[in-house]
Amino acid sequence: MPTAAKPTILVVEDNPPLARIYREYLEADGYTVATVGTGAEVSAAVERERPAVIVLDLKLPDMDGLDVLKALHAEVPGIPVVVATAHGSISVAVDAMREGAFDFLVKPFTAARLTVTVRNAREKSELASMVERYRRELDRDGFHDFIGASAEMQAVYRMIESVAPSRASVFLTGESGTGKELAADAIHKASPRRARRLVAINCAAIPKDLLESEIFGHVRGAFTGATMDREGAAHQADGGTLFLDEICEMPVDLQAKLLRFVQTGLVQPVGGSRQEKVDVRIIAATNRDPLAEVQAGRFREDLYYRLHVVPVHLPALRDREDDALLIARRFLVQMAAEEGKRFTAFAPEVEARIRAFDWPGNVRQLQNVIRNIVVLHDGTEVTAAMLPEPLRSGTAPAATPSQAAVASPGAPPAAPPPATPSHPPRGEVGEGTIQHAHARTHNDVPRAAALLEISPSTIYRKLQQWKTGDGA
């Protein structure tokens, strides 16, 4: 079993016999020791040796040791420095401590005094590094493209950091809008595969008869419309990561082909006879309870266990302490800059409503709400009057069946709750509301339609009717 490398101590001492004695003292205590005799040699020695502690004589032939100490404190503040001097005046010691020295030794000193002081310096430095590392891990208010400082998200960040370096398949679960695609992107960017592509396929957004071709590609003539060979996502992600979103929507017959690909790494295009080997890491995601899908016969059990190697659950926004307000503030500043608006903050009442709201649509819903406010209003502060429904009234619809399934694995699906629309139903959107959204989006009909959650054709039709005076 290999032994750990011995810590290196750098001794800066211009008296060779003293330097040799200090070396013997420290080597007897289990250290590796490097020595230099001038201040000019210190920077290069630190770069070369990366010492755990520096023992610095304050009287050097080419410069004052206090000047060396100042330079060390500026360049490598994390390395503790123990100063040694034959001039044991209180003023020199105070000056040395003021410039960042850990401790000082008055010559002559014993082996025990040197080794105990160096050991204390090392332990304090290691403890400070450990505290700083934990502080960075526990106090992060974001990670890659995630925004969030809650304990729940800190656990997600640590899980991503742990799993990213491996080749293991990852299965992401969580309600819609919780950031599963962001998690896949973070895993890829933190992995050794980051130099290659992350290719995402949404299994729910592609027609079932085209999904196999999207993943594995096809050859010319494989089906009507296949006029040339086409490389699939599995080939495109070779050396990188393949992200299969909403995987529980994949047809069962295609799941069998995906299982074979996961087991062998072999890709066979639709209509082709030749197989090719690719190196792909798979990340799957769903907003359902995958085990419940297995039990219901909609998802293959063998595929589930192949993909469900490292499960990562993305918590709902309502379970993330004050993250909703943190995210809202970040979105507000970002979107105000994009739209050329003046918003910088929320009124206290608005902040209270953001904290209290249930956010059934999670971060995606919060993002849409802030976009709605920024596009349709202006000012330096967001007031309660600017809030869209249901945030204005402070009520949110109950969780959808898919959300309930993820929150309570194995529970039977609940009956769909009555919808509480964020905007009036399509037929009830008035002229003033549409005209206001149209103007605020600089006559961009698709954006106005997205804000009002109606079809762009509805806006085009109504604008034409109002223009010609035909009524609504």
C-alpha positions in Angstrom: 0.0 0.0 0.0 1.6 3.3 -1.1 2.4 5.7 1.8 1.3 9.3 1.8 3.9 11.9 0.7 5.6 13.7 3.5 4.8 17.4 4.0 7.5 19.7 2.8 8.8 22.5 5.1 10.8 25.3 3.4 13.6 26.7 5.6 14.9 30.2 4.6 18.2 30.6 6.5 21.4 32.1 5.3 23.6 30.3 8.0 24.4 26.9 6.5 25.1 25.2 9.9 21.8 26.4 11.3 20.0 25.4 8.2 21.4 21.9 8.5 20.4 21.7 12.2 16.8 22.8 11.4 16.7 20.2 8.6 17.7 17.4 11.0 15.1 18.6 13.6 12.3 18.6 11.1 13.3 15.4 9.2 13.4 13.6 12.5 9.7 14.6 13.0 8.8 13.2 9.6 9.0 16.1 7.2 10.7 16.6 3.9 12.9 19.8 4.1 14.0 22.2 1.4 16.4 25.1 2.2 17.3 28.4 0.6 19.7 31.1 1.8 18.4 34.3 0.3 15.1 36.2 0.0 15.4 36.2 -3.8 15.2 32.4 -3.9 12.0 32.2 -1.9 9.4 32.7 -4.7 11.0 30.0 -7.0 11.3 27.6 -4.0 7.7 28.1 -3.1 6.6 27.4 -6.7 8.8 24.4 -6.9 8.2 22.8 -3.5 4.7 23.9 -2.6 5.6 23.8 1.2 3.1 23.1 4.0 5.0 25.6 6.2 7.8 28.2 5.7 10.4 28.9 8.5 11.7 32.3 7.6 14.8 34.0 9.1 14.2 37.8 9.4 17.8 38.7 8.8 18.8 37.7 5.3 21.9 38.9 3.3 19.9 40.4 0.4 16.7 41.8 1.9 14.8 42.3 5.1 12.8 39.2 6.1 9.8 41.4 6.8 9.7 42.3 3.2 9.9 38.7 2.2 7.0 38.0 4.7 4.9 40.7 3.1 5.5 39.3 -0.4 4.6 35.7 0.8 1.4 37.0 2.5 0.3 38.6 -0.8 1.3 35.8 -3.1 0.6 32.6 -1.1 -1.6 33.7 1.9 -2.6 30.1 2.5 0.9 28.9 3.5 1.7 29.6 7.2 5.0 31.3 7.9 6.9 30.9 11.2 9.6 33.6 11.6 12.9 33.1 13.3 15.2 35.8 14.6 18.1 36.3 16.9 16.7 39.8 17.7 14.0 38.9 20.1 12.5 42.4 20.5 8.8 42.7 21.1 8.5 45.3 18.3 10.0 42.9 15.7 7.6 40.1 16.8 4.6 42.4 16.7 5.6 43.6 13.2 6.0 40.0 12.0 2.6 39.0 13.3 1.0 42.1 11.8 2.3 41.1 8.4 0.7 37.7 8.7 3.2 35.5 10.5 1.7 32.5 12.3 4.2 32.6 15.1 7.8 33.6 15.9 10.9 31.8 17.3 13.7 33.5 19.1 17.1 32.0 18.4 18.5 29.8 19.7 15.5 27.4 20.1 15.2 23.7 20.8 14.1 20.9 18.4 10.9 20.5 20.4 10.1 24.3 20.1 10.6 24.2 16.3 8.7 21.0 15.6 5.8 21.9 17.9 5.4 25.3 16.3 5.6 23.9 12.8 3.1 21.2 13.7 0.7 23.8 15.1 1.0 25.9 12.0 0.3 22.9 9.8 -2.8 21.9 11.8 -4.2 25.4 11.8 -3.7 25.7 8.1 -5.3 22.4 7.3 -8.3 23.2 9.6 -8.7 26.6 7.8 -8.6 24.9 4.4 -11.2 22.3 5.6 -13.5 25.0 6.9 -13.1 27.0 3.7 -13.9 23.9 1.6 -17.0 23.1 3.7 -18.0 26.8 3.6 -17.8 26.8 -0.2 -19.8 23.6 -0.4 -22.5 24.5 2.1 -22.9 28.2 1.4 -23.1 28.1 -2.4 -26.0 30.1 -3.8 -25.5 28.5 -7.2 -23.8 25.6 -9.1 -23.2 25.7 -12.8 -26.6 27.1 -14.1 -28.5 26.2 -10.9 -29.6 29.0 -8.5 -30.3 28.0 -5.0 -28.7 28.0 -1.5 -31.1 25.7 0.4 -29.8 22.6 2.2 -31.8 20.5 -0.3 -29.9 22.0 -3.3 -26.5 21.8 -1.5 -27.2 18.0 -1.3 -27.9 18.0 -5.0 -24.7 19.9 -5.8 -22.6 17.4 -3.8 -24.3 14.5 -5.4 -23.6 15.9 -8.9 -19.9 16.5 -8.0 -19.6 12.9 -6.7 -21.2 11.2 -9.6 -19.8 13.4 -12.4 -16.3 11.8 -12.7 -17.7 8.3 -13.0 -19.1 6.4 -16.1 -22.2 5.4 -14.2 -25.7 6.0 -15.6 -27.7 8.7 -13.7 -31.5 8.7 -13.3 -32.9 12.1 -12.6 -36.4 12.4 -11.1 -38.5 15.4 -10.0 -41.5 17.4 -10.9 -41.7 19.4 -14.2 -39.7 22.6 -13.9 -37.3 21.5 -11.2 -34.2 21.6 -13.4 -33.5 18.1 -14.6 -32.0 19.3 -17.8 -29.8 21.7 -15.8 -28.7 18.8 -13.7 -27.8 16.7 -16.8 -25.8 19.7 -18.1 -24.0 20.1 -14.8 -23.1 16.4 -14.6 -21.7 16.6 -18.1 -19.7 19.8 -17.5 -18.2 18.5 -14.3 -17.2 15.2 -15.9 -14.1 14.1 -17.9 -16.5 14.0 -21.0 -17.1 17.8 -21.0 -14.9 18.3 -24.1 -17.3 16.2 -26.1 -21.0 16.8 -26.7 -24.0 16.6 -24.5 -26.9 15.5 -26.8 -30.4 15.8 -25.4 -33.5 13.9 -26.7 -37.0 14.6 -25.3 -38.8 11.3 -25.6 -42.2 13.0 -25.1 -41.7 15.7 -27.8 -40.8 13.4 -30.7 -43.4 11.3 -32.6 -43.1 7.6 -31.5 -42.4 6.4 -35.1 -39.4 8.9 -35.4 -37.9 8.4 -31.9 -35.8 5.4 -32.9 -34.3 7.3 -35.8 -33.6 10.3 -33.6 -31.6 8.1 -31.2 -30.0 5.6 -33.5 -30.1 7.3 -36.9 -31.2 5.8 -40.2 -30.0 4.8 -43.6 -31.3 6.1 -46.9 -34.5 4.5 -47.9 -35.2 3.1 -44.4 -38.7 4.7 -44.5 -40.6 7.3 -46.5 -38.8 10.6 -46.4 -35.4 9.0 -45.5 -33.6 10.5 -48.5 -30.1 10.3 -47.0 -28.2 8.6 -44.2 -28.7 10.4 -40.9 -26.5 10.1 -37.8 -28.5 9.6 -34.6 -28.0 11.2 -31.1 -26.1 8.1 -29.9 -23.5 8.7 -32.6 -23.4 12.4 -32.0 -22.8 11.9 -28.3 -19.9 9.5 -28.9 -17.3 10.2 -26.2 -19.8 12.5 -24.4 -23.2 12.2 -22.8 -26.7 11.2 -24.1 -29.5 12.8 -22.1 -32.9 11.0 -22.5 -35.5 13.3 -21.0 -39.0 12.1 -20.2 -37.8 8.5 -20.7 -41.0 7.0 -19.3 -42.7 8.2 -22.5 -40.6 5.9 -24.6 -42.6 3.1 -26.4 -42.0 -0.3 -24.8 -40.7 -1.8 -28.1 -38.1 0.9 -28.3 -37.1 0.4 -24.7 -35.9 -3.1 -25.7 -33.6 -1.7 -28.3 -32.4 1.0 -25.9 -31.6 -1.8 -23.3 -29.5 -3.6 -25.9 -27.6 -0.4 -26.6 -27.0 0.3 -22.9 -25.7 -3.3 -22.5 -23.4 -3.4 -25.6 -22.7 0.2 -26.7 -23.6 -0.9 -30.2 -25.6 1.3 -32.5 -27.6 0.0 -35.5 -29.3 2.7 -37.6 -32.9 2.1 -38.6 -32.8 0.1 -41.9 -29.1 -0.6 -41.6 -27.3 -3.9 -41.1 -24.0 -2.7 -39.7 -23.4 -2.0 -36.0 -20.9 0.5 -34.7 -19.5 0.8 -31.2 -19.8 4.1 -29.4 -18.7 5.3 -25.9 -21.7 7.2 -24.4 -22.7 8.0 -20.8 -26.4 8.0 -20.4 -28.4 10.3 -18.2 -32.2 9.6 -18.1 -34.9 11.8 -16.5 -38.6 11.6 -15.8 -41.2 13.6 -13.9 -43.0 10.4 -13.0 -42.2 7.7 -10.4 -40.2 5.3 -12.6 -40.7 2.3 -10.3 -44.5 2.9 -10.4 -44.2 2.9 -14.2 -42.4 -0.5 -14.0 -45.1 -1.9 -11.7 -47.7 -0.7 -14.2 -46.0 -2.4 -17.1 -45.2 0.8 -18.9 -41.5 0.7 -18.3 -39.2 -2.3 -18.6 -37.8 -3.5 -15.3 -34.5 -4.6 -16.8 -34.0 -1.2 -18.4 -35.0 0.5 -15.2 -32.2 -1.3 -13.3 -29.7 -0.6 -16.0 -30.3 3.1 -15.9 -31.2 3.6 -12.3 -27.6 3.2 -11.1 -27.3 6.6 -9.4 -30.6 8.2 -8.7 -30.7 12.0 -8.2 -33.9 13.6 -7.1 -34.5 17.3 -7.8 -36.6 18.9 -5.0 -39.7 20.9 -5.7 -39.3 24.7 -5.3 -41.8 24.7 -2.4 -39.4 22.4 -0.5 -36.3 24.6 -1.0 -36.5 27.1 1.9 -36.0 30.7 0.5 -34.7 29.6 -2.9 -37.8 31.0 -4.7 -36.9 34.5 -3.6 -33.2 34.1 -4.4 -34.1 32.8 -7.9 -36.8 35.6 -8.4 -34.2 38.3 -7.6 -31.7 36.9 -10.0 -34.3 36.5 -12.8 -35.6 40.1 -12.1 -32.2 41.7 -12.6 -31.4 39.5 -15.6 -34.7 40.0 -17.4 -34.8 43.7 -16.7 -31.4 44.1 -18.4 -32.7 42.0 -21.4 -35.8 44.1 -21.7 -34.3 47.5 -21.0 -36.4 48.0 -17.9 -35.5 49.6 -14.6 -36.5 47.0 -12.1 -34.0 46.3 -9.3 -36.1 44.9 -6.4 -39.4 43.6 -5.1 -41.7 45.3 -2.6 -41.7 43.6 0.8 -45.3 42.4 0.2 -44.3 40.8 -3.1 -41.3 39.1 -1.4 -43.7 37.7 1.2 -46.0 36.3 -1.5 -43.1 34.8 -3.5 -42.0 33.0 -0.3 -45.5 31.8 0.6 -46.6 30.7 -2.9 -46.6 26.9 -3.5 -45.1 27.1 -7.1 -46.7 24.0 -8.6 -44.8 24.7 -11.8 -41.6 25.1 -9.9 -38.7 27.2 -11.3 -40.2 27.3 -14.8 -43.4 28.9 -13.5 -41.4 31.4 -11.4 -39.4 32.3 -14.5 -42.5 32.9 -16.5 -44.1 35.0 -13.8 -41.0 37.3 -13.6 -40.9 37.5 -17.4 -44.6 38.5 -17.4 -44.0 41.2 -14.8 -40.9 42.7 -16.5 -42.5 42.7 -20.0 -45.9 44.2 -19.0 -44.7 46.7 -16.5 -41.9 49.1 -15.6 -40.5 50.8 -12.5 -37.7 50.3 -10.0 -39.7 48.1 -7.7 -42.2 45.3 -8.4 -45.4 46.0 -6.5 -48.3 43.7 -5.7 -50.5 45.3 -8.3 -48.1 44.0 -11.0 -48.4 40.4 -10.0 -50.3 38.0 -12.4 -52.8 35.5 -11.1 -52.7 33.3 -9.2 -49.8 34.9 -7.4 -51.8 38.1 -6.9 -54.5 36.3 -4.9 -51.9 34.1 -3.2 -53.5 30.7 -4.2 -52.0 28.0 -6.2 -53.6 24.9 -7.9 -52.9 21.5 -6.3 -50.1 19.4 -7.6 -50.7 17.6 -10.8 -51.0 13.8 -10.8 -47.5 13.5 -12.2 -46.2 15.7 -9.4 -48.0 13.7 -6.8 -46.6 10.5 -8.2 -43.0 11.7 -7.9 -43.6 13.2 -4.4 -45.2 10.0 -3.1 -43.7 7.0 -5.1 -46.1 4.2 -5.5 -49.2 6.2 -4.6 -52.2 5.7 -6.9 -52.7 8.6 -9.3 -55.1 11.3 -8.0 -58.0 12.7 -10.0 -56.9 15.8 -12.0 -57.6 18.9 -9.8 -59.6 21.8 -11.2 -57.3 24.1 -13.1 -56.6 27.6 -11.9 -55.4 29.5 -15.0 -52.7 32.1 -14.6 -54.5 34.1 -17.3 -58.2 34.4 -18.4 -59.4 31.6 -20.7 -58.7 32.2 -24.3 -62.1 33.5 -25.1 -62.1 35.9 -22.2 -58.8 37.8 -23.0 -59.9 41.3 -23.6 -58.8 43.9 -26.1 -57.0 46.0 -23.5 -55.0 43.0 -22.2 -53.9 41.9 -25.6 -53.1 45.4 -26.8 -51.0 46.0 -23.7 -49.1 42.8 -24.1 -48.6 43.5 -27.8 -47.2 46.9 -27.1 -45.0 45.8 -24.3 -43.4 43.1 -26.4 -42.8 45.6 -29.2 -45.5 44.1 -31.4 -43.9 40.6 -31.1 -47.0 38.4 -31.4 -45.4 35.1 -30.4 -43.9 36.6 -27.3 -47.2 38.3 -26.4 -49.0 35.0 -26.9 -46.6 33.2 -24.6 -47.1 35.8 -21.9 -50.9 35.5 -22.1 -50.8 31.7 -22.6 -52.9 31.9 -25.7 -52.3 30.9 -29.3 -50.6 33.5 -31.6 -53.3 32.9 -34.1 -55.8 34.2 -31.5 -53.9 37.5 -31.3 -53.5 37.8 -35.1 -57.3 37.2 -35.5 -58.3 39.7 -32.9 -55.9 42.4 -34.0 -57.3 42.0 -37.5 -60.9 42.2 -36.2 -60.2 45.3 -34.1 -58.4 46.9 -37.1 -61.4 46.3 -39.4 -64.0 47.1 -36.7 -65.6 43.7 -36.9 -65.6 43.3 -33.0 -64.1 40.5 -31.0 
